[in-house]
Amino acid sequence: MTATPGPGTPAAAAGPRPCRRSPLAPTEKDRTDANVRMAVTVEEAPWLGWIVAKALMRFAFMVANNLVAIPSYICYVIILQPLRVLDSKRFWYIEGLMYKWLLGMVASWGWYAGYTVFCNIALAGQELTMKIRLRLLPKCLEIKMCPIMPSPHLMSRSRCLQVVAQMMWLMDHIFKYTNFGIVSLIHGDFFIRQGRAYRDQQLLVLKKHLEHNYRSRDRKWIVLFPEGGFLRKRRETSQAFAKKNNLPFLTHVTLPRFGATNIILKALVARQENGSPAGGDARGLECKSRGLQWIIDTTIAYPKAEPIDIQTWILGYRKPTVTHVHYRIFPIADVPLETEDLTSWLYQRFIEKEDLLSHFYKTGAFPPLQGQKEAVSREMTLSNVWIVLIQSFAFLSGYLWYHVIQYFYHCLF
């Protein structure tokens, strides 16, 4: 039962109410937009189909690549054990050569997907090629990505054979359980477990590992990630720590952890008689000191701050991108070795990294050196011929070892 308003009432004066459209009923504009979206989806279907098909083909190739390359590497290392006893230096050189080839294969996955790297070297008047002859300590920045992503691309160039062969990585223990974990274990890389409960114990293990494996395997490079974890996982904790201790608020990087850096410097920096670090001058080339000589500080930046993760690197579904890497080189003599001073020094470097990345994400380039109008960068490239050769060697080795193992299996059983 309804009430009808009488004449002269406001409702009657307003006249009949218009019929309201149901909120669930789509308007003409909504239907048009839906048709447009459907048309775009239909037009993009072939492209999406190609992306999926390409990703599946890449994944299948990489599975096959791992199945032949990594077991072949292990088999070669096993049969070369007599050489390790007779001539350890030559053994580790050959092992480093195969290690470089494996890194080259990983680098090629991103290279052929269009993920290129440009490098900026902030060292006016000197060449990086001169520095790679020295004992170096690269200190890398990891931004929300698998740390090894740009590094194989940078280090697997044919000119850097000696660098890769004599390199030791420090990485999160989770990478021990990846396909490349067994290779890193054989090569002598160190897997560090994160967390306060493991910190002191892991630093002692790291010290022993350096004493037993660094010089005995003729290592001259150490790759270290002082932030100690992924940016997306550590940023909030780092910012809370900075606020509590009146430190700068960082968004593109996190405050570094100095424990591993402190252990490395104390274990591997040669000391003069007065206790100061020996290194960083031209005489280091002549005397060939066994201590570290330089720190190369590496900052990695991505367009729109969107990093390349391991899935993208393998499947290649993302459009081609350019990763920019900024290098700064510090003589080891300029690096303080006392704990408090070293902590301040590391914090200052990461504050500078924040400024570098802020400039990059605003302008699309790192700031230029004094006297330059714009930063000079060069593209890091891979040789197609070299990639074909090492891939061919990997598959031929896999075929060879398959038949060798099959022969011994039939002989035994």
C-alpha positions in Angstrom: 0.0 0.0 0.0 1.4 3.4 -1.0 0.6 6.9 -0.1 -0.2 9.4 -2.9 0.9 13.0 -2.1 -1.8 15.5 -2.3 -1.9 18.6 -4.5 0.4 21.3 -3.5 2.8 19.1 -1.6 6.5 19.4 -2.6 6.4 15.9 -4.0 3.4 16.7 -6.1 4.9 20.0 -7.3 8.0 18.2 -8.4 6.0 16.0 -10.8 6.7 12.4 -11.4 10.1 11.1 -10.5 12.4 9.8 -13.3 13.0 6.1 -13.4 16.5 5.4 -12.0 18.8 3.0 -13.9 19.8 0.0 -11.9 23.4 0.4 -10.6 24.2 -3.0 -12.1 23.1 -2.1 -15.6 26.0 -1.0 -17.8 25.9 2.3 -19.5 26.5 2.7 -23.2 30.0 4.0 -22.5 30.8 1.0 -20.4 29.6 -1.3 -23.2 31.8 0.6 -25.6 34.8 0.4 -23.4 34.3 -3.3 -22.9 34.1 -3.8 -26.7 37.4 -1.8 -27.0 39.1 -3.9 -24.4 37.9 -7.1 -26.0 39.1 -5.9 -29.4 42.6 -5.1 -27.9 42.7 -8.5 -26.2 41.8 -10.2 -29.5 44.5 -8.2 -31.4 47.1 -9.0 -28.8 46.3 -12.7 -28.7 48.9 -13.8 -31.3 51.5 -11.7 -29.6 50.7 -13.2 -26.2 50.7 -16.7 -27.8 54.2 -16.0 -29.2 55.4 -14.8 -25.8 54.2 -18.0 -24.1 55.6 -20.3 -26.9 58.9 -18.5 -26.7 59.0 -18.8 -22.9 58.3 -22.5 -23.1 61.0 -23.0 -25.8 63.5 -21.0 -23.7 62.7 -23.0 -20.6 63.1 -26.3 -22.5 66.4 -25.2 -23.9 67.7 -24.1 -20.5 66.7 -27.4 -18.8 68.6 -29.2 -21.6 71.5 -26.8 -21.2 71.7 -27.5 -17.5 71.4 -31.2 -17.9 74.4 -31.4 -20.2 76.6 -28.6 -19.0 76.6 -29.0 -15.2 77.1 -32.8 -15.1 79.8 -32.5 -17.8 81.6 -29.9 -15.6 81.4 -32.3 -12.6 82.8 -35.2 -14.6 85.7 -33.1 -15.9 86.5 -32.0 -12.4 86.5 -35.6 -11.2 88.9 -36.9 -13.9 91.2 -33.9 -13.3 91.7 -34.7 -9.6 95.2 -36.3 -10.3 96.2 -32.9 -11.8 95.0 -31.2 -8.7 97.6 -33.2 -6.7 100.4 -32.7 -9.2 99.8 -29.1 -10.2 97.1 -27.4 -8.1 97.5 -24.0 -9.8 96.9 -25.5 -13.3 93.9 -27.5 -12.1 92.2 -24.4 -10.7 92.9 -22.5 -13.8 91.2 -25.2 -15.9 88.3 -25.3 -13.4 88.0 -21.5 -13.6 87.9 -21.7 -17.4 85.0 -24.1 -17.3 83.3 -21.9 -14.6 83.6 -19.0 -17.0 81.9 -21.0 -19.7 79.0 -21.8 -17.5 78.6 -18.2 -16.5 78.7 -17.3 -20.2 75.8 -19.7 -20.9 73.8 -18.1 -18.1 74.6 -14.6 -19.5 73.5 -15.6 -23.0 70.0 -16.4 -21.7 69.5 -12.7 -20.9 71.6 -11.5 -23.8 69.4 -13.1 -26.5 66.3 -11.9 -24.7 67.5 -8.3 -25.3 68.6 -7.6 -21.7 71.7 -5.5 -22.2 74.1 -3.8 -19.8 75.8 -0.4 -20.0 78.7 0.5 -17.7 79.8 3.8 -16.3 83.2 4.0 -14.7 83.7 6.9 -12.3 87.5 6.9 -12.6 88.8 9.9 -14.6 92.1 9.4 -16.4 92.6 5.7 -15.7 91.5 2.4 -17.3 89.6 -0.4 -15.5 91.7 -2.9 -17.6 94.7 -1.9 -15.6 92.9 -2.6 -12.4 91.9 -6.2 -13.1 95.5 -7.2 -12.9 95.4 -6.4 -9.2 93.8 -8.2 -6.2 90.4 -6.6 -6.1 87.4 -6.7 -3.8 84.2 -5.8 -5.8 81.4 -4.6 -3.6 78.1 -5.0 -5.4 74.7 -3.5 -4.8 71.7 -5.9 -5.0 68.3 -4.3 -5.9 65.4 -6.6 -5.6 66.8 -9.3 -7.9 68.8 -12.4 -8.0 72.3 -11.1 -7.4 73.9 -13.1 -10.2 71.7 -11.6 -12.9 73.9 -8.8 -14.3 77.1 -10.3 -13.1 77.6 -13.2 -15.5 76.8 -10.7 -18.3 79.5 -8.4 -17.1 82.1 -11.0 -16.2 81.8 -13.6 -18.9 83.3 -11.4 -21.7 86.3 -13.2 -23.3 88.6 -10.4 -22.1 87.8 -11.2 -18.4 88.8 -14.9 -18.4 91.4 -14.4 -15.7 89.0 -12.4 -13.5 86.3 -15.0 -13.6 88.7 -17.9 -13.1 90.1 -16.3 -10.0 86.8 -15.0 -8.5 85.1 -16.1 -5.3 81.4 -15.2 -4.6 79.7 -14.7 -1.3 76.0 -15.3 -1.6 72.9 -16.3 0.4 72.8 -19.9 1.4 69.5 -20.4 -0.6 71.5 -20.4 -3.8 73.3 -23.6 -2.7 70.1 -25.4 -3.5 69.7 -24.1 -7.1 71.0 -25.8 -10.2 74.2 -23.8 -10.0 74.8 -24.6 -6.3 77.0 -27.7 -6.9 79.2 -25.7 -9.3 79.7 -22.9 -6.8 80.5 -25.4 -4.1 83.2 -27.0 -6.2 84.5 -23.6 -7.3 84.9 -22.5 -3.7 82.2 -19.9 -3.3 80.8 -19.2 0.1 77.2 -19.5 1.1 76.3 -17.4 4.1 73.2 -17.9 6.2 71.3 -14.8 7.2 69.8 -14.0 10.6 70.9 -12.8 14.0 71.0 -16.4 15.4 73.6 -17.4 12.8 75.6 -14.2 12.5 78.6 -14.8 14.7 79.0 -18.4 13.8 78.8 -17.6 10.1 81.5 -15.0 10.3 83.8 -17.5 12.0 83.1 -20.0 9.2 83.7 -17.3 6.6 87.1 -16.6 8.1 88.1 -20.2 8.0 86.8 -20.5 4.4 89.0 -17.6 3.3 92.0 -19.0 5.1 91.6 -22.4 3.5 90.3 -21.6 0.0 91.2 -18.1 -1.1 95.0 -18.2 -1.6 95.2 -21.9 -2.0 93.0 -21.6 -5.1 94.8 -18.5 -6.4 91.7 -16.3 -5.9 92.1 -12.6 -6.5 88.5 -11.3 -6.6 85.7 -11.5 -4.0 82.2 -10.5 -4.9 80.3 -9.3 -1.8 76.8 -8.0 -1.3 77.0 -5.9 1.9 73.2 -5.3 2.1 72.8 -8.9 3.0 69.5 -9.6 1.3 66.9 -8.5 -1.1 65.8 -4.9 -1.1 62.1 -5.7 -0.8 62.7 -7.8 2.3 65.2 -5.6 4.1 64.1 -2.0 3.3 61.5 -1.7 6.1 63.9 -3.1 8.7 66.7 -0.9 7.4 64.6 2.2 7.6 63.5 1.4 11.1 67.1 0.9 12.2 68.1 4.2 10.5 65.3 6.1 12.3 66.3 4.6 15.7 70.0 5.4 15.3 69.5 8.8 13.6 70.9 7.7 10.2 69.8 8.8 6.8 66.5 7.5 5.4 67.2 5.4 2.3 64.7 4.2 -0.3 66.7 2.8 -3.2 69.2 0.9 -1.1 69.5 -0.4 2.5 72.1 0.3 5.1 74.9 -2.3 4.7 76.0 -4.9 7.1 79.7 -4.7 7.8 80.4 -8.1 9.4 81.5 -10.0 6.3 83.3 -6.9 4.9 85.2 -6.6 8.2 86.2 -10.2 8.2 87.4 -10.1 4.5 89.5 -7.0 5.0 91.1 -8.3 8.2 91.9 -11.7 6.6 93.1 -10.5 3.1 94.5 -7.0 3.4 98.3 -7.1 3.6 99.7 -5.0 6.5 102.8 -2.9 6.6 105.1 -3.1 9.6 103.3 -0.1 11.2 100.0 -1.9 10.9 98.5 0.2 8.1 97.1 -1.5 4.9 99.7 -2.1 2.1 98.2 -1.5 -1.3 96.6 0.9 -3.7 99.8 2.2 -5.3 101.7 1.4 -8.4 104.2 -0.8 -6.5 101.5 -3.3 -6.0 102.0 -4.4 -9.5 105.7 -5.0 -9.1 105.7 -6.8 -5.7 102.5 -8.7 -6.5 101.3 -8.5 -3.0 98.9 -11.3 -2.0 96.7 -8.8 -0.2 93.7 -6.9 -1.6 94.6 -3.7 -3.4 91.4 -2.1 -4.4 87.6 -2.0 -3.8 85.4 -1.6 -6.8 82.0 -0.3 -5.6 79.2 -1.3 -8.0 75.8 0.3 -8.3 73.1 -1.3 -10.5 70.1 0.7 -11.8 67.1 -0.3 -13.9 64.7 1.7 -16.0 61.7 2.8 -13.8 63.4 0.9 -10.9 62.0 -2.4 -12.2 64.7 -5.1 -11.7 65.1 -8.3 -13.7 64.3 -11.3 -11.6 65.3 -14.9 -12.2 62.0 -15.8 -13.9 62.3 -13.0 -16.4 66.0 -13.9 -17.1 65.0 -17.5 -17.9 61.7 -17.1 -19.7 62.4 -13.8 -21.4 58.8 -12.6 -21.4 59.7 -9.0 -20.5 60.4 -6.5 -23.3 64.2 -5.7 -24.0 65.6 -3.5 -21.2 68.9 -1.8 -20.5 70.6 -2.2 -17.1 73.1 0.5 -16.1 76.0 -0.3 -13.9 78.1 2.4 -12.2 81.6 1.6 -11.0 83.7 3.5 -8.5 87.3 2.4 -7.5 88.9 3.0 -4.1 92.4 2.1 -3.1 92.5 -0.2 -0.2 94.9 2.2 1.6 92.0 4.7 1.8 89.7 2.3 3.5 89.7 2.2 7.3 90.1 -1.2 8.9 88.9 -0.4 12.4 85.3 -1.5 13.0 83.7 1.8 13.9 85.5 3.7 11.1 84.8 1.0 8.6 81.1 1.1 9.5 81.0 4.9 8.9 82.9 4.5 5.6 80.4 1.8 4.4 77.4 3.9 5.4 78.8 6.9 3.5 79.2 4.8 0.4 75.6 3.7 0.5 74.4 7.2 1.1 76.2 8.1 -2.1 74.6 5.1 -3.8 71.2 6.5 -2.8 72.1 9.9 -4.4 73.4 8.1 -7.6 70.2 6.1 -7.9 68.0 9.1 -7.2 69.7 11.0 -10.0 69.4 8.0 -12.3 65.6 7.5 -11.7 65.0 11.2 -12.2 67.1 11.7 -15.3 67.6 8.2 -16.8 71.4 8.5 -16.4 74.1 8.5 -13.7 75.6 11.9 -12.9 78.7 12.8 -15.1 82.2 13.2 -13.8 83.6 16.7 -13.3 84.3 18.3 -16.6 81.8 16.1 -18.5 78.4 17.2 -19.7 77.0 13.7 -19.5 78.1 10.3 -18.2 80.1 8.2 -20.6 78.9 4.6 -20.8 79.7 1.6 -23.0 77.7 -1.5 -23.8 78.9 -4.8 -22.6 78.6 -7.3 -25.4 78.9 -11.1 -25.8 80.4 -12.8 -28.8 77.9 -14.9 -30.8 80.7 -17.1 -32.1 82.0 -17.7 -28.5 78.5 -18.5 -27.2 78.0 -21.0 -30.1 81.3 -22.6 -29.4 80.8 -23.1 -25.6 77.2 -24.3 -26.1 78.4 -26.8 -28.7 81.2 -28.0 -26.4 78.6 -28.4 -23.6 76.2 -30.5 -25.7 79.1 -32.6 -27.2 80.5 -33.2 -23.7 77.1 -34.2 -22.5 76.8 -36.7 -25.4 80.3 -38.0 -24.7 79.8 -38.5 -20.9 76.4 -40.1 -21.4 78.0 -42.8 -23.6 81.0 -43.2 -21.2 78.7 -43.7 -18.2 76.4 -46.0 -20.2 79.5 -48.1 -21.2 80.7 -48.5 -17.6 77.1 -49.3 -16.4 76.8 -52.1 -18.9 80.3 -53.4 -17.9 79.4 -53.4 -14.2 75.8 -54.7 -14.5 
